[in-house]
Amino acid sequence: MKFLVTGGTGYIGGAMSRMLVLKGHEVVILDTLEYGHKQAIPSTARLIIGNVGDKDVVSEIFSKNSIDGVLHFAGYTSVEESVKNPIRYIKNNLISPTVLLECMKDAGSPPIIFSSTAAVYGVPNIIPIPETHTIWPLSPYGLSKWNFEQLLSVYERSAGIRSVSLRYFNACGAAIDGTNGESHEPETHLIPLACQTALGIHNTFHMFGTDYPTTDGTAVRDYIHIDDLCEAHLLVMDALLNGHSSDVYNVGTGTGATVSHVVSLVKKISGREFPVINSPKRAGDPAELVADPTKLMKEFGWAPKHSTLSDIISSAWRWHQAHPKGYDAV
């Protein structure tokens, strides 16, 4: 099979591209390299530098390749930045990939998996959160993802493009085989920031929000290992290729942990102490986000294998020790 992976040099897209290649598939990657890394992708994958909103580039990919399915990861992901610059997020996460859908329609409407997010739920009133929960995004980031989910429904009706939107909770950790890890510039994610602080790359770690209504005052999140997340994509894409109908699924463990607990575990696993500064909450961050992944588990037989916090943090710590400057050191 041949797959188009948009945003395939990023953290999740790179890990997904690697897993597809390991399964014997051909991979074409479309990425601007604005935030990604060439080093994150397997050597056999074909990289095309461009934007999903560039019709000439995307059309050429479909005309020159028989694409069986699309995995769409390209998009901006910072909740905080989206609050400050909403237009940037709506343009990049919603308007630009509409061009991708148009080109898919012209190419025979292959199925697509969309990288969505738990941010579509806003402040949940049910924990763990089911897919049927009310949609009420707090941020332009969450809104852009929800709007694209809705756009996929429009394109199924008008063009027959079947899709599955996977609503991620907190994707984290490094590939178990050590090949891929989390490297952003600037880094905003909890576990890599804590690992970098343990390595001395940062002098202090900032704990954003310590007065949430949780057990220790810090936010609760559901952490899913990157390899488990990618395995879910493989199962879902196989189902789509065999006629599965469009749907939406949460991808998480169903268990939450506070930010404070995660930081303490980073200290324990790394064997290193570092100062933690209590800082104000970030805009758009709810107190608790924990998935109800029952639907995905029942329909696909999926279950996380590497998503205990100890496994996640251990894999991340090994990767950051070997790559203290991220992919720039490779």
N, C-alpha and C positions, 0 to 999 in steps of 0.2 A: 504494500500500500504506500501511497505517497501523500504526505500531509503538508499543508501550509501552516506554519506557526508564526503568528504575528507577535512582535515583542519577544522573539525567541532568543535574544542575547541577555535578557533580564534574569532576575533571580528565579522566578518560577518558570518562565519560558525556556531558559537554558536547561534547567533540570528536566523539564518535559521533553525537550529536544533530545537530550542524552538518553532518556528512557525509551523514546521511540526508536532511536537508532539501535539500542541494545536489543530491542524486540525484532529487529530486522527490517524496519520500515525506512523509506526514503523521506528526507525532511528538507523542505525549502523554508528558509527563515526570512521574514521581512521585518526589518528593524531600522530605526533611524540612528541607533547607537548614541542617542542623547543621554541615556542612563545605563545602557547595557555594556557588555564586555565581550569582545570576540573570543576571549579565552574561555568563556563559559560554555561554548558550544562544541559539539563533537566535530572532529576533522572531516567527517564524511558529509556533514550537513552543508547545503548550499546557502550562503548568506547573500541576500540582496539588500543593499542599503537604500531605504526609502520609507515613505510614509503611507499608511493605509488610506489616507485621503488623496493620494496622488493616483488619479484614474489611469494615466498612461502606464505607470509602473505596475499597478495591480492587474490591469487588463493583460499586460504582457506576461505576467506570471501565469495566469490561467490559460492564455493562448499557447504557451510553450510547455506547459506541464499538465498532465492529467491528474488533477488534484482530487483525491478521494474524500478528504475531509479537512476542515479548518479548525484550528485551535487558536482562539483570539485572546492574547494576553496583553496586546499593546494598549497602554493607557497610563495616565498619571494616577498616583495612588496616595498622595498625602492629604489626609483629612484637613489638617491645619492649613496647608497651602491653599486648598480649595476654598476655604472660608475667606481667605484674603484675596483670592483671585478667581472668582467663580467662572468668569467668561473663559478663561484658559482651559478649565476643566470641561465645560460644556462643549467647546469647540473640539478639543482633542478626544474626549471619551465618547461623545455622542455624534457630532456632526461628521468628523473625519471618517469614522468607520462605516458610515452610511454608504460611502463610496465602495468599501469592501463588499457590502451586501449587494449593491448594484452589479458589481463585477461577478459575484457568485451567481446571481440570477442569470446573467448572460452566459455563464459557463456551465449551466445545467443544474444549478442549485444543489451543490454538495452540502452535507450536514455540517453544523458548526457547534463547538463547545465554547461558551462564553465565560470568561473569568469575571464573575460577579463578586459580591461582597455582603457580609453581614451588616454593613453600614446602611443597607436599604431599610432595615427595621427601625432605625432610630433608637428611642428609649423603649426597651421591651417591657411589656406588662406580664409576660409569661416567660419563665425560665425553667428548663431550657426552651429555646425559641424554635417553634415549628415553622415549616414553610408557609403555613396558613396564617401566620401572624400578620397583623396590620402593617402595611408599608407606610412608613413616615420618616424619610431620611432627615437627619439633622444637618447634613453638610451638602454642599454642591457635589462633592465626590460621590456620596451615596446616591444623590439624585441623578447624576449622570449615568450611574450603573443601572439604576432602576428604569430610567427612560430607555436605555438601550435594550434592556430585557423586553420592554413593551414594543420597541421597534422590531425586535425579532419576531414577535407575534404577528405584526403587520406583514412582514416579509414571508412568513409561513403562509398566510392567507393569500397573498398576492403572487408569490413566486414559488411556493412549495418548499421553502428552505426549512428543514426541520432543525431544531436547536435544543440544546440543554444548557441552562445557566446554572453554574455551580457557585453557590454563595459561600465563599471562604470565610472562615473565622481567622485565627492568627496563624498564617503559614510561617514556619520557622525551622531552624535546624539546618544542618548540612547533609549532603548525600552520604549515605552510610559508607559508600566506597571511597569517600574523600575527594571526589572530583569537583563537586559544585558546592558553593557556599554563598552566603549573603554578603553582598558588597555594593553599597550605595554611596553616592556622593552628592549631597551630604547624607550621612547615615541618620535615620530617624527611628529605626526599629529597636525595640527593647533589648532583645537578647544580643544582637551584634554590638550594640552600644555598651552593654554591660561587659561583654567579653573584651572589647577594646579598652575599656577603662581598667579592667583587670590586667591587661597587658601594658598599661602605662601610656597608651596612645592618647587618652583623655585624662585630665587630672581629677575630675569629679564626675559623678553620675547624677543626673537630675531626675528626681521622682516627681512626675507631673500629676499632682492631685493627691492629697493625703486626707481629705475629709469627705470621701464618698461614703455612702451608707453600706459599707462592707465590713467584713470581720476586722480588718486592720486599717481601714480608711483609704486603701489604694484600690484602683480599678481591677475588676475581675475579667479575665479573658480566657478563651478556649484555644489552646495551642495545638496545632496539627503539624506533624512532621512533613517536610517537603516531599519525601519519597512516598508517604502514604497519600498525600494529595495527588501526586502524579499517577499513582496506581488507580485512583478513582477515575481520573481522566481516561485511562486506557480502557477500563471496564465500560464507561459510558460511551466512548467513541465506538467500541466494538458493537454495542447495542444499537447505536444510531445507524451504523452501516448495515445492520440487519433489520432495519425498519422500525426501531423504537420511536415512539411518538415524542413530540417536544414536551419538555417538563422543566422543573426547577428543583434543585436539591441543595440542602446544607451539607457542607463538608467540615466536620469538626469531630471532637471526641465525645462531647456531652458532659465534659468535666471542666470546671473552671479553676483558675488559680489567680491569686492576687499578684500585682506587680511586685510588691514587697517580697513575697515568697519566692518569686522567680529570681530576683536580685540576690537574695540570700543563698539560693541554690547555685547561682553562678559563682559566688564567693566560695562556697563549699567545694564545688567540683574543680575550680581552678586552683584552690588553695591560696588565694590571694585576697587580701582586704583592700578596699578602696572607699573613699569618702562618698557619701550620698547626701545630696542637697534636696530638701523638700521645696518643690516649685509649684506655682499655680497650675490649675487644670488647663488643659488645652481646649480651645473651642471645638465643639462637635464631638467630644468624647463622652459616651454614656458610661454609667457606673459599672454595668455588667453586660457582657455579651457571651453567652454560652449556647452552643448549638444543640438542637435535637436532631441527631443524624439518623434516626430510626428508618426514615423512608429510604435513604441511600443504602443502608445496611440490608434492609429486607429485600429490596428489588434487585440488588446487584451482588449480594453476598460480600460486600466490602466491609472490612474492619481494619482499623489502624493497627500497625504492627510495631511502629517505632516511635509512638507518640506519648510515652511517659515523659514527664518533664526531665527526668534524669537522662533518658536517652537523647532527647532533643538537645539539651544543653551540653551534654558530653560531645555529641557530634559537632555542634557549633564551636565548642572550645577547641577541639582538635583542629578544625579547619582554620580558625582564626590564629591559632599558634603557628600553623604552617604558612599562613597568608596574612601576616600582620598589617600589610598595606593593601589587603584585598587582592584583586586580580592584577593590580598594577605591579605587584612584585613577581608575577609569574613570567 
